[in-house]
Amino acid sequence: MKNKLKNKLVLVSLCSFFMLFISCEDELESKVFSELTAENFFETEKDFNAALVALYSSFSTDWGTEDPGVGIWYTYLYNANNRTYLMRSELTTDELWNDWDADLLNFTWGPATYSGTGASTYSRIRYVARATDVIDKIEKSSVDELIKNRYLAEAKTLRAWLMYILYDFFGPLNVKVDPKTLSDRAITPRLSDEDYVGIIEQDLLDAINTDGLPEAYNGTGNWGRVSKGLSRMVLLKLYMHKKEWAKAEAIGKSIINSGLYSLTEKYEDVFTNSGNNELIYSIVSNDAVPNWYMQHLFPGNFAKGFAGKTSIERGGGWYGFSMPWEFYDKFESGDLRTNTIISEFTSGGGALVDRDNGLRGAIPLKYTNIVGEGPSYSIDWVIYRYSDVLLSVAEAINEQRGPSDAYLYVNEVRDRADVDAWSGLTQDEFREAILDERGRELFAEGHRRQDLIRHGKFIEKAKERGATSADSKHILFPIPSEVIIEGKGVINQNPDY
């Protein structure tokens, strides 16, 4: 909780690490700042860029790193570790199963369950303060205004995104967004919901209204950097989370009407072509910053299987994650989205393994362009994409005035999947159907937990799976116990923990 921003900031020197968000040029030279002051920092665009590296570092497909501020190793937010933001957003739902963490599986977690290195998502509260420091120093610099504004918009979007992730898991926290308080050791209470959400919203609106921030980076060497597309997408997620349907419809339509994004012709192409025009944001991966998700999917005796017509040949994996057959059966006959899922395979001994013969669940591969044995791959991780926008706008329209205008958006997604268009549904029927449609379209992308919570189904689905301890308190994760202890009554725990 001691968010003191004059800690040593160590920037990783591997040029390939920086490929997370930008090509490797001179501006990404390794640099170490022991004291960030007006005299030695934020004098040039290179300094802005170096400062942003630390903010981008939370968003990675690799395992993690030591937090230079506290000396504790934490996982990144978007990797295959089952304690990350990404995986807890899936493994607590009906779309993905894993039994490596009994508390996560059975909804028996508490304040002491995910503390220390296990508090990786909560630990990102420190990076909100670091983003505040970066924003303050950029604002005070004398660099050209157009350049300054672009980096300010980028930093504000990253701060807002981090705050949204924390809000999704924990509710409003006592983040530091006032630069005057950054070196203040006093423990402050959690912000009100209204104030916290207002900060996220304003940061994103500021970024969207900044002339210097590019609209998109698709197909460019800067793919993986923040653009206005990401700013709008995080704002859409916030409005959907808050059920502010009119605002969600408006920001979603602004993405649609920009003309920058479109559905790929084939569903599987979304995940095999980096920077394609359906993608709004992906985390860039490479040999030095790899993606480990696929290794978790394959049974130990795997030799060959088919995702649609694509042959997947490799040895066994760690077999941690699988799609329950109950979820797989939500797909309609002929749904082309199943071309990214393996439902049977041939073992090394030549035996067919399927749901009736030892395969506990389908293999939600999604990324069908894997080559080689792994265990890791240089494959970008898709975070936000255009089909999510279409389905979100459809849902927001239905919640306001019924489904008549919503069919246009949802049927564009269903048409690509080669399944029948929707028509004639009541508002309640459309609401139920759109939840399943989002599951079929966006499985294994980290959205299912949010969707189930928004529809009031998160706890219900957990109980159906046998997690009898699931309770309404589990809609939020608890604040780690050490934070409550250190808070000495100033920081309140989430209800019923």
C-alpha positions in Angstrom: 0.0 0.0 0.0 3.0 2.3 0.2 2.8 3.7 -3.3 5.9 5.8 -3.2 6.8 6.6 -6.8 10.5 7.5 -6.1 11.4 3.8 -6.0 14.0 2.6 -8.4 12.4 2.1 -11.8 14.2 -0.7 -13.7 13.4 -1.0 -17.3 14.2 -4.4 -18.8 17.0 -4.1 -21.3 15.9 -6.9 -23.7 14.8 -5.2 -26.9 12.5 -8.1 -27.6 10.6 -7.5 -24.3 9.7 -4.0 -25.6 8.1 -5.7 -28.6 5.1 -6.0 -26.3 4.0 -2.7 -27.7 6.4 -1.1 -30.1 9.1 -1.9 -32.6 12.7 -2.0 -31.4 14.3 1.3 -32.2 16.8 3.6 -30.5 14.0 5.2 -28.5 13.7 1.9 -26.6 17.2 1.8 -25.3 17.6 0.3 -21.8 17.5 3.0 -19.2 17.6 3.1 -15.4 16.3 6.0 -13.3 17.0 5.9 -9.5 15.3 9.2 -8.9 12.8 10.6 -11.3 13.1 14.4 -11.1 12.5 17.3 -13.4 16.2 17.6 -13.9 16.9 14.2 -15.3 13.6 12.9 -16.8 10.8 13.8 -19.2 13.0 16.1 -21.2 12.4 14.3 -24.6 10.0 12.0 -26.3 12.3 9.2 -25.6 11.9 9.8 -21.9 8.1 9.7 -22.3 8.4 6.4 -24.1 10.7 4.9 -21.5 8.3 5.8 -18.7 5.4 4.1 -20.5 7.3 0.9 -20.7 6.7 0.3 -17.0 3.0 0.9 -17.4 2.7 -1.5 -20.4 4.6 -4.1 -18.5 1.5 -5.2 -16.6 -0.1 -6.4 -19.9 2.0 -9.4 -21.0 1.5 -13.0 -22.1 4.7 -14.1 -20.2 4.6 -15.3 -16.6 5.7 -12.3 -14.7 8.5 -10.4 -13.1 9.7 -8.9 -9.8 8.0 -5.6 -9.0 10.9 -3.2 -8.6 9.0 -1.2 -6.1 8.5 -3.9 -3.5 10.8 -6.7 -4.5 8.0 -9.3 -4.8 7.5 -11.5 -7.9 4.1 -11.1 -9.4 2.4 -12.6 -12.5 1.3 -10.3 -15.3 -2.4 -9.7 -15.9 -2.9 -11.5 -19.2 -1.1 -14.8 -19.0 -2.0 -18.5 -18.5 -1.3 -18.6 -14.7 -4.5 -19.5 -13.1 -4.2 -16.7 -10.6 -4.1 -13.9 -13.2 -6.8 -11.5 -14.1 -7.3 -13.3 -17.4 -7.6 -16.8 -16.1 -9.7 -16.0 -13.0 -12.1 -14.3 -15.4 -12.5 -17.7 -17.2 -11.8 -20.4 -14.6 -14.6 -19.1 -12.3 -17.1 -19.6 -15.1 -18.8 -22.4 -17.1 -16.6 -22.0 -20.1 -13.3 -23.3 -18.8 -12.4 -26.0 -16.2 -9.3 -26.5 -14.2 -8.7 -28.3 -10.8 -5.3 -27.0 -10.0 -6.7 -24.5 -7.5 -9.4 -26.0 -5.3 -10.4 -22.7 -3.9 -11.0 -21.2 -7.3 -12.8 -24.3 -8.5 -15.1 -24.5 -5.4 -15.5 -20.8 -4.6 -13.9 -21.3 -1.2 -11.4 -18.4 -1.5 -11.1 -15.8 1.2 -8.9 -12.7 2.1 -5.9 -14.8 2.9 -6.1 -17.1 -0.1 -4.5 -14.8 -2.6 -2.0 -12.8 -0.7 1.7 -12.2 -1.2 2.7 -13.4 -4.7 -0.9 -14.6 -5.2 -2.2 -11.1 -5.0 -0.9 -10.3 -8.5 -4.0 -8.5 -9.8 -4.5 -6.5 -6.6 -0.8 -5.5 -6.7 -1.5 -3.5 -9.9 -2.9 -0.7 -7.6 0.8 0.4 -7.4 0.9 0.9 -11.1 -2.1 3.3 -11.0 0.1 5.5 -8.8 3.0 5.1 -11.2 0.7 6.1 -14.1 -0.3 9.2 -12.1 3.3 10.1 -11.6 4.0 9.6 -15.4 0.9 11.8 -16.3 2.1 14.5 -13.9 5.6 14.6 -15.2 4.5 14.6 -18.9 2.1 17.5 -18.1 5.0 19.5 -16.6 7.5 18.8 -19.4 8.3 21.4 -22.1 8.2 18.9 -25.0 6.1 19.8 -28.1 2.4 19.9 -27.2 1.3 17.5 -29.9 3.8 14.9 -28.7 3.0 15.6 -25.1 -0.7 15.2 -25.7 -0.3 11.8 -27.4 1.7 10.4 -24.5 -0.7 11.9 -22.0 -3.6 10.2 -23.7 -1.7 6.9 -23.8 -0.8 7.1 -20.1 -4.4 8.0 -19.1 -5.8 5.1 -21.1 -3.4 2.7 -19.4 -4.3 4.1 -15.9 -8.0 3.9 -16.7 -7.6 0.3 -18.0 -5.7 -0.7 -14.8 -8.4 0.9 -12.7 -11.2 -0.9 -14.6 -9.5 -4.2 -14.1 -9.2 -3.6 -10.3 -12.8 -2.4 -10.2 -14.0 -5.5 -12.0 -12.4 -7.8 -9.4 -12.5 -5.7 -6.2 -14.8 -2.7 -6.6 -13.5 0.8 -6.0 -10.1 1.0 -4.3 -8.0 3.7 -2.6 -6.0 4.5 -5.7 -3.6 7.4 -6.0 -4.7 9.7 -8.8 -3.6 13.0 -7.2 0.2 13.6 -7.8 0.4 15.6 -4.7 -0.3 12.5 -2.6 2.2 10.2 -4.2 4.8 10.4 -1.5 2.3 10.6 1.3 2.5 7.5 3.4 -0.9 8.0 5.1 -3.4 5.2 4.4 -6.6 6.5 2.8 -10.0 4.9 2.6 -11.4 3.4 -0.6 -13.1 5.9 -3.0 -16.8 5.9 -3.5 -18.1 4.0 -6.5 -19.2 7.2 -8.1 -15.8 8.9 -7.7 -13.8 5.9 -8.8 -15.9 5.3 -11.9 -15.8 9.0 -12.7 -12.0 9.0 -12.8 -11.9 6.1 -15.2 -14.5 7.7 -17.4 -12.8 11.1 -17.5 -9.4 9.6 -18.3 -10.8 7.7 -21.2 -12.8 10.7 -22.5 -9.7 12.8 -22.3 -7.8 10.3 -24.4 -10.6 10.0 -27.0 -10.8 13.8 -27.3 -7.0 14.1 -27.8 -6.0 15.1 -31.3 -2.6 13.6 -31.1 -3.6 10.0 -30.2 -4.0 7.8 -33.4 -7.4 6.3 -34.0 -5.9 2.8 -34.6 -2.6 1.0 -35.2 -3.8 -2.1 -37.1 -1.3 -3.3 -39.7 1.4 -0.9 -38.5 4.7 -1.4 -36.7 3.2 0.2 -33.7 0.6 -2.6 -33.3 0.1 -3.2 -29.5 0.3 0.5 -28.6 -2.7 2.4 -27.1 -5.0 4.0 -29.7 -8.3 5.7 -29.4 -9.8 2.3 -30.4 -8.6 0.9 -27.1 -9.8 4.0 -25.1 -13.3 3.6 -26.6 -13.3 -0.1 -26.0 -12.4 0.1 -22.3 -15.1 2.8 -21.9 -17.6 0.5 -23.6 -16.7 -2.2 -21.1 -17.1 0.2 -18.2 -20.6 1.3 -19.4 -21.7 -2.3 -19.9 -20.4 -3.2 -16.5 -22.4 -0.3 -15.0 -25.5 -1.1 -17.2 -25.5 2.4 -18.5 -27.1 1.2 -21.7 -27.5 4.5 -23.5 -23.9 5.4 -23.0 -22.8 1.9 -24.0 -24.8 2.1 -27.2 -23.4 5.5 -28.1 -19.7 4.6 -27.6 -20.2 1.2 -29.2 -21.7 2.9 -32.3 -18.9 5.4 -32.4 -16.5 2.4 -32.8 -18.8 0.9 -35.5 -19.2 4.2 -37.4 -15.5 4.9 -37.4 -15.2 2.5 -40.3 -11.8 1.3 -39.0 -12.9 -2.2 -37.9 -14.7 -5.1 -39.6 -15.2 -8.8 -39.1 -12.7 -11.1 -40.8 -14.2 -13.4 -43.5 -13.3 -16.5 -41.4 -13.6 -16.6 -37.7 -10.3 -18.5 -37.2 -8.5 -15.7 -39.1 -9.1 -13.3 -36.2 -6.6 -15.3 -34.1 -4.0 -16.1 -36.7 -3.4 -12.7 -38.4 -1.7 -10.2 -36.1 -3.1 -6.7 -36.3 -6.1 -7.6 -38.6 -9.0 -5.2 -38.8 -11.3 -7.0 -36.5 -8.8 -6.5 -33.6 -9.1 -3.4 -31.4 -6.3 -4.5 -29.1 -4.0 -7.5 -28.7 -1.0 -8.1 -26.5 2.0 -8.7 -28.8 4.0 -11.8 -28.1 7.4 -13.0 -29.4 10.1 -15.5 -28.6 11.3 -13.5 -25.5 7.8 -12.7 -24.3 5.9 -15.9 -25.2 2.3 -17.0 -24.9 1.9 -20.1 -22.7 -1.9 -20.6 -23.0 -1.9 -23.3 -25.6 0.4 -25.6 -23.6 -2.2 -25.8 -20.9 -4.8 -27.3 -23.2 -3.3 -30.5 -24.6 -3.7 -33.9 -22.9 -0.4 -35.7 -22.2 -1.1 -38.4 -24.8 -2.1 -35.9 -27.6 -0.5 -36.6 -31.0 -2.9 -35.2 -33.7 -6.3 -33.6 -33.9 -8.3 -31.3 -36.1 -9.6 -27.8 -35.4 -12.0 -27.6 -38.3 -9.9 -28.6 -41.3 -6.6 -27.5 -39.7 -4.4 -30.4 -38.6 -2.7 -29.8 -35.2 0.2 -32.1 -34.6 2.4 -31.9 -31.5 3.1 -33.8 -28.3 1.2 -33.7 -25.1 0.8 -30.6 -22.9 0.0 -29.9 -19.3 -3.8 -30.5 -19.7 -4.8 -27.9 -17.2 -7.7 -26.2 -19.0 -10.6 -27.7 -20.9 -14.0 -26.6 -22.1 -16.8 -28.5 -20.3 -19.0 -30.5 -22.7 -22.0 -28.7 -21.4 -20.6 -25.5 -22.7 -19.4 -27.0 -26.0 -23.0 -28.2 -26.6 -24.2 -24.6 -26.6 -22.8 -24.4 -30.2 -25.4 -25.0 -32.9 -24.9 -27.7 -35.5 -22.6 -26.3 -38.2 -21.4 -23.3 -36.2 -18.0 -22.4 -37.9 -16.7 -21.1 -34.6 -16.1 -24.7 -33.6 -13.3 -24.7 -36.2 -11.1 -23.4 -33.5 -12.0 -26.2 -31.0 -10.6 -29.7 -31.0 -13.3 -32.2 -29.9 -11.3 -35.4 -30.5 -7.8 -36.5 -31.2 -5.5 -39.4 -31.9 -3.1 -40.4 -29.2 0.6 -41.3 -29.6 -0.5 -45.0 -29.6 -3.0 -44.4 -32.4 -6.2 -44.6 -30.3 -9.1 -42.2 -30.9 -9.8 -40.1 -27.8 -13.1 -38.2 -27.5 -15.8 -37.3 -25.0 -16.8 -41.0 -24.7 -13.3 -42.2 -24.4 -11.3 -40.2 -21.9 -11.5 -36.6 -23.1 -12.9 -34.7 -20.1 -13.8 -31.6 -22.2 -13.2 -30.0 -25.5 -9.8 -28.3 -26.3 -10.6 -24.6 -26.8 -7.5 -24.0 -28.9 -8.7 -20.7 -30.6 -5.3 -20.0 -32.0 -5.0 -22.6 -34.8 -1.7 -21.3 -36.2 0.6 -23.0 -33.6 3.7 -24.6 -35.0 6.0 -27.0 -33.2 5.9 -28.6 -29.8 5.8 -25.6 -27.6 5.6 -25.3 -24.7 5.3 -21.6 -25.6 4.4 -19.8 -28.8 4.9 -16.3 -30.3 1.2 -15.7 -30.8 -0.5 -12.4 -29.9 -3.2 -12.6 -27.3 -6.5 -11.1 -28.4 -8.0 -8.8 -25.8 -10.7 -6.7 -27.6 -12.3 -7.1 -31.0 -15.0 -5.8 -33.2 -17.5 -8.7 -32.8 -17.6 -7.9 -29.0 -18.6 -4.3 -29.9 -21.5 -5.6 -32.2 -22.8 -7.9 -29.5 -22.5 -5.3 -26.8 -24.4 -2.7 -28.9 -27.1 -5.4 -29.6 -27.4 -6.1 -25.8 -27.5 -2.4 -24.9 -30.3 -1.8 -27.5 -32.4 -4.7 -26.3 -32.1 -3.5 -22.7 -33.4 -0.1 -23.6 -36.2 -0.8 -26.2 -36.3 -4.4 -27.1 -34.6 -6.4 -29.8 -36.0 -5.0 -33.0 -32.9 -2.8 -33.8 -30.5 -5.2 -32.2 -30.8 -8.0 -34.8 -28.8 -6.0 -37.3 -25.7 -6.3 -35.0 -26.0 -9.8 -33.6 -26.9 -11.3 -37.0 -23.7 -9.9 -38.6 -21.8 -12.0 -36.0 -24.0 -15.1 -36.5 -23.9 -14.8 -40.3 -20.1 -15.3 -40.3 -20.6 -18.3 -38.0 -23.0 -19.7 -40.7 -25.9 -20.1 -38.2 -29.4 -18.9 -38.6 -30.3 -15.3 -38.1 -32.4 -14.3 -35.1 -35.9 -12.8 -35.3 -39.1 -12.8 -33.4 -37.6 -12.9 -29.9 -39.1 -11.1 -26.9 -36.9 -8.8 -24.9 -36.4 -11.5 -22.2 -35.6 -14.2 -24.8 -33.1 -12.0 -26.5 -31.4 -11.3 -23.2 -31.0 -15.0 -22.5 -29.9 -15.7 -26.0 -27.3 -12.9 -26.2 -25.5 -14.3 -23.1 -25.1 -17.7 -24.9 -24.1 -16.0 -28.1 -21.4 -14.0 -26.4 -20.1 -17.3 -24.9 -19.9 -19.0 -28.3 -18.2 -16.0 -29.9 -15.9 -14.9 -27.2 -15.0 -18.1 -25.4 -11.4 -18.2 -23.9 -11.0 -14.4 -24.3 -11.6 -13.4 -20.7 -15.1 -11.9 -20.9 -17.3 -14.7 -19.5 -17.1 -13.7 -15.8 -18.2 -10.1 -16.6 -21.0 -11.3 -18.8 -22.4 -13.8 -16.2 -22.2 -11.2 -13.5 -24.0 -8.6 -15.6 -26.8 -11.1 -16.4 -27.1 -12.2 -12.8 -26.0 -15.7 -13.6 -22.5 -15.9 -12.1 -23.4 -17.6 -8.8 -26.2 -19.6 -10.3 -23.9 -21.2 -12.9 -21.2 -21.9 -10.2 -23.8 -23.8 -8.1 -24.9 -25.8 -11.2 -21.3 -26.9 -11.6 -21.3 -28.2 -8.0 -19.6 -25.2 -6.3 -22.1 -25.2 -3.4 -20.1 -22.6 -1.4 -20.7 -20.0 -4.1 -22.4 -17.0 -2.7 -23.2 -13.4 -3.7 -20.0 -12.2 -2.0 -18.0 -14.0 -4.7 -19.1 -11.5 -7.3 -16.1 -9.5 -6.0 -12.8 -10.9 -4.8 -11.7 -10.0 -1.3 -9.1 -7.4 -0.5 -6.0 -9.3 0.5 -5.8 -9.8 4.2 -2.4 -8.0 4.6 -3.9 -4.9 3.1 -6.8 -4.9 5.6 -4.3 -5.5 8.5 -2.1 -2.7 7.4 -5.1 -0.5 6.8 -6.0 -0.6 10.5 -9.7 0.0 10.0 -9.2 2.7 7.3 -9.6 0.3 4.4 -12.9 -1.7 4.5 -13.1 -5.3 3.3 -15.6 -6.3 0.6 -19.0 -7.4 2.1 -19.3 -10.8 3.8 -15.6 -11.7 3.7 
